[in-house]
Amino acid sequence: GFALQQRCTHVIITGHFIVRTIRRQSLNRPWKFKLLFHFLRIMMDGIPPPKDKHLFIKDLRFEKVKVRIYQPKMSTSGQRRGILYFHGGVGWLGSIQAYERTCRYFARKTNSVVVSVGYRLAPEYPYPTQFEDCLTATIHFMRTAQDYGVDPSRIIVCGDSSGGTLTAAVAQALVNRRDVPKLRAQILIYPFLQGVNFNLPSYQQNEGVPVLLKERTISLGLKYLNADLSAVKNVLQGCHVSEELRLKYQKWLSPDNIPHEFKTRGYTPSTEQPFSEEIYKLVKTFLEPVFSPLLSEDSVIAQLPETFILTCEYDVLRDDGLLYKKRLEDQGVKVTLCHLQEGFHGTIFLKHPHFPFLKPSLEISAFDLLSFLSKKLIL
């Protein structure tokens, strides 16, 4: 007990020190970046939980994609719901092991079959491999759902942080498919959804709030895309967005679309700097819907399934979720919002008894998530 707590505390403090020490400038130095991401991968995997007597757990491959399936041992009279989980980690961190507790929790509490998708990571497998693996695994599961006792009409996609980005992108990629069933719902947990405006109220209010600092958000995104980190300052100022695109995106990304109560901690409208063709070419992937699902056309948004969005007050990504909620509702899609007034980015991943200060937020989020699943999708 106490020894485990000391070990966890040591890992967290050490990880924070390394992240603080290896700053943005040194991420351009390959050996320092390798040290950073290898340490963080080990740290995120954590200590494996003991065997779960309530679940059958099996490692498989859906085509070339590694997955882990969690099936409740409890008997059931009919087919179960299926949940595909895409983990967070900016495309180059995270793993099936890191989210073992999260996926077990979903399977046990909802009596669902959960598929944790071990998509391949950057930089070894460049973007958009991560999206392609998630889409491949989803389609495979939808076509073979009944082999796992799952009702094909009750499949949900779910993810946190960049896994929320992947969730939104996969849901959008499936809207016009006629060879697979329709998704029943999507669950987006503090997702990154747009790479256009990094001066929204949440970015201003939480620019120095760990773990996802404002500048670090862009640095990690650029590193994920293997782009030059020297563009960070220009991207922060919006130099990568042309006037034509700015006008197009304004109706979707305007701070006016964010309710007033989310601006009370402070917000100053920003003035974008002149457009730079050079910066645009460097980071144009930021404006692709797979990377920024909030930028998809209305014709796609209107066909999306019922949605649950979780946002945290102390998170630079809060307003991405709020803006997506409005876009979805404007197109007639039903949305359930769970806003954690005291939450911060990573809250769900830190669901652990050694973080008692998180308990109220976690109880709220868990209750809302399970209520969404049970009321909307019939346990």
C-alpha positions as semicolon CSV with decimal commas, in nm:
position;residue;x (nm);y (nm);z (nm)
1;G;0,000;0,000;0,000
2;F;0,232;0,273;0,125
3;A;0,525;0,148;-0,087
4;L;0,305;0,149;-0,399
5;Q;0,187;0,501;-0,317
6;Q;0,548;0,617;-0,279
7;R;0,639;0,458;-0,612
8;C;0,346;0,624;-0,791
9;T;0,432;0,960;-0,638
10;H;0,798;0,921;-0,737
11;V;0,706;0,837;-1,098
12;I;0,472;1,137;-1,124
13;I;0,725;1,382;-0,974
14;T;1,006;1,243;-1,192
15;G;0,787;1,260;-1,503
16;H;0,688;1,620;-1,429
17;F;1,057;1,709;-1,381
18;I;1,156;1,553;-1,713
19;V;0,870;1,720;-1,901
20;R;0,964;2,055;-1,745
21;T;1,336;2,004;-1,814
22;I;1,304;1,891;-2,177
23;R;1,141;2,206;-2,307
24;R;1,004;2,280;-2,651
25;Q;1,340;2,385;-2,795
26;S;1,504;2,057;-2,695
27;L;1,227;1,845;-2,854
28;N;1,411;1,920;-3,180
29;R;1,707;1,723;-3,043
30;P;1,636;1,359;-3,132
31;W;1,808;1,197;-2,834
32;K;1,622;1,415;-2,584
33;F;1,289;1,354;-2,753
34;K;1,353;0,977;-2,754
35;L;1,437;0,990;-2,383
36;L;1,121;1,185;-2,312
37;F;0,874;0,972;-2,502
38;H;1,023;0,637;-2,394
39;F;1,004;0,745;-2,030
40;L;0,649;0,875;-2,069
41;R;0,536;0,556;-2,243
42;I;0,667;0,348;-1,952
43;M;0,516;0,587;-1,699
44;M;0,173;0,583;-1,865
45;D;0,165;0,202;-1,881
46;G;0,196;0,204;-1,501
47;I;0,160;-0,102;-1,279
48;P;-0,061;-0,379;-1,425
49;P;-0,380;-0,437;-1,225
50;P;-0,452;-0,782;-1,080
51;K;-0,661;-1,040;-1,265
52;D;-1,028;-0,944;-1,297
53;K;-1,263;-1,223;-1,189
54;H;-1,561;-1,054;-1,358
55;L;-1,420;-1,036;-1,713
56;F;-1,283;-1,252;-1,992
57;I;-0,987;-1,058;-2,135
58;K;-0,822;-1,155;-2,462
59;D;-0,564;-1,002;-2,698
60;L;-0,649;-1,027;-3,068
61;R;-0,583;-0,858;-3,400
62;F;-0,850;-0,693;-3,611
63;E;-0,672;-0,732;-3,943
64;K;-0,330;-0,578;-3,858
65;V;-0,448;-0,376;-3,558
66;K;-0,384;-0,500;-3,204
67;V;-0,689;-0,497;-2,979
68;R;-0,779;-0,622;-2,633
69;I;-1,136;-0,741;-2,576
70;Y;-1,309;-0,729;-2,238
71;Q;-1,620;-0,949;-2,212
72;P;-1,830;-0,969;-1,892
73;K;-1,861;-1,319;-1,747
74;M;-2,210;-1,234;-1,622
75;S;-2,477;-1,416;-1,821
76;T;-2,715;-1,211;-2,035
77;S;-3,042;-1,288;-2,209
78;G;-2,956;-1,107;-2,531
79;Q;-2,675;-0,936;-2,719
80;R;-2,460;-0,681;-2,544
81;R;-2,357;-0,330;-2,638
82;G;-2,009;-0,287;-2,788
83;I;-1,774;-0,002;-2,698
84;L;-1,459;0,073;-2,899
85;Y;-1,210;0,274;-2,690
86;F;-0,937;0,489;-2,848
87;H;-0,681;0,598;-2,591
88;G;-0,527;0,944;-2,564
89;G;-0,159;1,039;-2,583
90;V;-0,115;1,286;-2,871
91;G;-0,068;1,002;-3,121
92;W;0,273;0,902;-2,982
93;L;0,193;0,803;-2,623
94;G;-0,059;0,574;-2,455
95;S;-0,132;0,205;-2,502
96;I;-0,377;-0,074;-2,429
97;Q;-0,187;-0,134;-2,104
98;A;-0,211;0,230;-1,998
99;Y;-0,592;0,223;-2,027
100;E;-0,643;-0,124;-1,880
101;R;-0,826;0,006;-1,572
102;T;-1,044;0,242;-1,774
103;C;-1,160;-0,029;-2,014
104;R;-1,219;-0,282;-1,738
105;Y;-1,430;-0,022;-1,558
106;F;-1,647;0,040;-1,866
107;A;-1,695;-0,333;-1,927
108;R;-1,789;-0,412;-1,566
109;K;-2,011;-0,112;-1,495
110;T;-2,207;-0,119;-1,822
111;N;-2,212;-0,496;-1,887
112;S;-2,071;-0,419;-2,232
113;V;-1,808;-0,578;-2,454
114;V;-1,522;-0,328;-2,469
115;V;-1,258;-0,328;-2,743
116;S;-0,943;-0,131;-2,657
117;V;-0,766;-0,039;-2,981
118;G;-0,387;-0,049;-2,976
119;Y;-0,329;0,171;-3,276
120;R;0,030;0,218;-3,391
121;L;0,209;0,525;-3,258
122;A;0,410;0,809;-3,408
123;P;0,689;0,878;-3,479
124;E;0,752;0,513;-3,573
125;Y;0,424;0,513;-3,768
126;P;0,352;0,863;-3,902
127;Y;0,014;1,038;-3,905
128;P;-0,252;0,945;-4,020
129;T;-0,170;0,580;-3,933
130;Q;-0,342;0,626;-3,596
131;F;-0,672;0,727;-3,757
132;E;-0,647;0,453;-4,020
133;D;-0,589;0,185;-3,754
134;C;-0,887;0,306;-3,548
135;L;-1,111;0,310;-3,855
136;T;-0,993;-0,038;-3,960
137;A;-1,059;-0,180;-3,612
138;T;-1,403;-0,017;-3,595
139;I;-1,518;-0,150;-3,932
140;H;-1,386;-0,498;-3,851
141;F;-1,570;-0,502;-3,517
142;M;-1,893;-0,376;-3,674
143;R;-1,882;-0,656;-3,930
144;T;-1,801;-0,928;-3,675
145;A;-1,987;-0,793;-3,369
146;Q;-2,215;-1,094;-3,335
147;D;-1,913;-1,323;-3,297
148;Y;-1,854;-1,146;-2,964
149;G;-2,218;-1,144;-2,855
150;V;-2,263;-0,778;-2,953
151;D;-2,566;-0,620;-3,118
152;P;-2,428;-0,447;-3,434
153;S;-2,684;-0,166;-3,393
154;R;-2,554;-0,080;-3,043
155;I;-2,188;-0,002;-3,106
156;I;-2,035;0,311;-2,955
157;V;-1,698;0,477;-3,020
158;C;-1,528;0,648;-2,728
159;G;-1,195;0,821;-2,658
160;D;-1,019;1,077;-2,443
161;S;-0,800;1,372;-2,547
162;S;-0,641;1,283;-2,884
163;G;-0,841;0,960;-2,859
164;G;-1,146;1,188;-2,860
165;T;-1,012;1,340;-3,182
166;L;-0,982;0,991;-3,331
167;T;-1,333;0,907;-3,210
168;A;-1,482;1,212;-3,380
169;A;-1,284;1,149;-3,699
170;V;-1,388;0,781;-3,717
171;A;-1,754;0,872;-3,658
172;Q;-1,735;1,124;-3,942
173;A;-1,563;0,877;-4,175
174;L;-1,849;0,630;-4,128
175;V;-2,147;0,858;-4,197
176;N;-2,167;0,777;-4,567
177;R;-2,072;0,409;-4,543
178;R;-2,348;0,169;-4,646
179;D;-2,151;-0,153;-4,587
180;V;-2,155;-0,132;-4,205
181;P;-2,424;-0,053;-3,944
182;K;-2,471;0,300;-3,814
183;L;-2,291;0,390;-3,491
184;R;-2,525;0,419;-3,195
185;A;-2,330;0,700;-3,025
186;Q;-1,995;0,869;-2,980
187;I;-1,835;0,968;-2,648
188;L;-1,574;1,245;-2,657
189;I;-1,377;1,302;-2,336
190;Y;-1,199;1,642;-2,333
191;P;-1,118;1,610;-2,706
192;F;-0,888;1,818;-2,925
193;L;-1,110;1,919;-3,218
194;Q;-0,958;2,215;-3,401
195;G;-0,616;2,350;-3,496
196;V;-0,727;2,694;-3,612
197;N;-0,775;2,918;-3,308
198;F;-0,546;2,880;-3,007
199;N;-0,672;3,201;-2,846
200;L;-1,020;3,092;-2,746
201;P;-1,123;3,176;-2,388
202;S;-1,015;2,834;-2,255
203;Y;-0,670;2,872;-2,411
204;Q;-0,628;3,216;-2,253
205;Q;-0,761;3,117;-1,911
206;N;-0,569;2,791;-1,883
207;E;-0,249;2,862;-2,075
208;G;-0,034;2,770;-1,773
209;V;-0,249;2,491;-1,624
210;P;-0,083;2,144;-1,620
211;V;-0,071;1,902;-1,783
212;L;-0,165;2,048;-2,118
213;L;-0,014;2,397;-2,134
214;K;-0,119;2,622;-2,421
215;E;0,218;2,625;-2,597
216;R;0,277;2,257;-2,525
217;T;-0,049;2,170;-2,704
218;I;0,089;2,309;-3,030
219;S;0,440;2,169;-2,973
220;L;0,305;1,818;-2,919
221;G;0,078;1,849;-3,222
222;L;0,368;1,958;-3,442
223;K;0,585;1,675;-3,309
224;Y;0,304;1,427;-3,382
225;L;0,302;1,549;-3,743
226;N;0,685;1,553;-3,752
227;A;0,672;1,925;-3,836
228;D;0,921;2,199;-3,748
229;L;0,867;2,324;-3,392
230;S;0,988;2,671;-3,489
231;A;0,632;2,734;-3,614
232;V;0,481;2,734;-3,264
233;K;0,471;3,111;-3,217
234;N;0,327;3,172;-3,565
235;V;0,058;2,909;-3,515
236;L;-0,033;3,062;-3,178
237;Q;-0,091;3,391;-3,361
238;G;-0,301;3,229;-3,634
239;C;-0,057;3,297;-3,918
240;H;-0,134;2,956;-4,071
241;V;-0,495;3,047;-4,156
242;S;-0,572;3,251;-4,468
243;E;-0,834;3,525;-4,464
244;E;-1,060;3,314;-4,686
245;L;-1,043;3,017;-4,448
246;R;-1,076;3,242;-4,145
247;L;-1,405;3,374;-4,279
248;K;-1,525;3,019;-4,352
249;Y;-1,436;2,890;-4,004
250;Q;-1,561;3,197;-3,818
251;K;-1,920;3,076;-3,808
252;W;-1,805;2,753;-3,639
253;L;-1,522;2,882;-3,419
254;S;-1,636;3,227;-3,310
255;P;-1,597;3,290;-2,936
256;D;-1,951;3,430;-2,960
257;N;-2,065;3,066;-2,982
258;I;-1,928;3,001;-2,634
259;P;-2,171;3,075;-2,348
260;H;-2,090;3,383;-2,140
261;E;-2,036;3,188;-1,817
262;F;-1,723;3,034;-1,968
263;K;-1,567;3,378;-2,022
264;T;-1,602;3,513;-1,668
265;R;-1,249;3,404;-1,568
266;G;-1,117;3,641;-1,833
267;Y;-1,108;3,672;-2,209
268;T;-0,960;3,931;-2,446
269;P;-1,048;3,904;-2,817
270;S;-0,726;3,853;-3,010
271;T;-0,610;4,009;-3,334
272;E;-0,471;3,753;-3,579
273;Q;-0,139;3,829;-3,743
274;P;-0,097;3,840;-4,123
275;F;-0,126;3,513;-4,311
276;S;0,200;3,331;-4,396
277;E;0,197;3,092;-4,691
278;E;0,518;2,937;-4,557
279;I;0,365;2,858;-4,217
280;Y;0,045;2,730;-4,381
281;K;0,242;2,481;-4,594
282;L;0,427;2,367;-4,284
283;V;0,115;2,296;-4,076
284;K;-0,170;2,266;-4,328
285;T;-0,255;1,924;-4,178
286;F;-0,387;2,121;-3,877
287;L;-0,679;2,222;-4,100
288;E;-0,773;1,873;-4,223
289;P;-1,093;1,728;-4,073
290;V;-0,914;1,409;-3,963
291;F;-0,686;1,625;-3,745
292;S;-0,952;1,889;-3,671
293;P;-1,298;1,726;-3,683
294;L;-1,467;2,054;-3,590
295;L;-1,385;2,173;-3,943
296;S;-1,595;1,911;-4,125
297;E;-1,877;2,030;-4,348
298;D;-2,237;2,057;-4,223
299;S;-2,340;1,768;-4,450
300;V;-2,113;1,538;-4,245
301;I;-2,191;1,685;-3,901
302;A;-2,567;1,645;-3,960
303;Q;-2,534;1,266;-4,000
304;L;-2,340;1,202;-3,680
305;P;-2,485;0,985;-3,401
306;E;-2,601;1,098;-3,061
307;T;-2,306;1,240;-2,870
308;F;-2,174;1,267;-2,515
309;I;-1,906;1,534;-2,457
310;L;-1,707;1,574;-2,137
311;T;-1,526;1,905;-2,079
312;C;-1,312;2,032;-1,792
313;E;-1,305;2,390;-1,668
314;Y;-0,927;2,398;-1,625
315;D;-0,836;2,264;-1,969
316;V;-0,721;2,451;-2,279
317;L;-0,940;2,214;-2,485
318;R;-1,262;2,299;-2,301
319;D;-1,394;2,530;-2,573
320;D;-1,328;2,276;-2,850
321;G;-1,591;2,058;-2,682
322;L;-1,832;2,348;-2,630
323;L;-1,802;2,459;-2,994
324;Y;-1,854;2,105;-3,120
325;K;-2,163;2,074;-2,902
326;K;-2,311;2,383;-3,070
327;R;-2,221;2,260;-3,420
328;L;-2,384;1,925;-3,356
329;E;-2,698;2,075;-3,202
330;D;-2,728;2,328;-3,485
331;Q;-2,744;2,030;-3,723
332;G;-3,005;1,847;-3,516
333;V;-2,776;1,600;-3,340
334;K;-2,864;1,530;-2,976
335;V;-2,578;1,612;-2,735
336;T;-2,529;1,542;-2,365
337;L;-2,266;1,769;-2,205
338;C;-2,090;1,684;-1,880
339;H;-1,881;1,981;-1,762
340;L;-1,648;1,923;-1,467
341;Q;-1,625;2,257;-1,289
342;E;-1,310;2,151;-1,103
343;G;-1,172;1,915;-1,369
344;F;-0,850;1,943;-1,568
345;H;-0,704;1,766;-1,870
346;G;-0,623;1,404;-1,788
347;T;-0,878;1,373;-1,507
348;I;-1,017;1,041;-1,634
349;F;-0,674;0,885;-1,691
350;L;-0,577;0,967;-1,330
351;K;-0,870;0,764;-1,193
352;H;-0,673;0,607;-0,911
353;P;-0,715;0,570;-0,533
354;H;-0,387;0,755;-0,475
355;F;-0,538;1,077;-0,614
356;P;-0,817;1,139;-0,359
357;F;-0,845;1,507;-0,455
358;L;-0,989;1,396;-0,791
359;K;-1,269;1,188;-0,642
360;P;-1,559;1,439;-0,665
361;S;-1,489;1,515;-1,032
362;L;-1,446;1,148;-1,116
363;E;-1,769;1,052;-0,944
364;I;-1,958;1,319;-1,140
365;S;-1,806;1,215;-1,473
366;A;-1,853;0,842;-1,408
367;F;-2,215;0,894;-1,304
368;D;-2,294;1,104;-1,612
369;L;-2,119;0,861;-1,849
370;L;-2,297;0,558;-1,706
371;S;-2,631;0,744;-1,706
372;F;-2,582;0,828;-2,073
373;L;-2,510;0,467;-2,157
374;S;-2,796;0,324;-1,954
375;K;-3,071;0,576;-2,034
376;K;-2,996;0,627;-2,400
377;L;-2,869;0,287;-2,500
378;I;-3,061;0,050;-2,271
379;L;-2,844;-0,163;-2,043
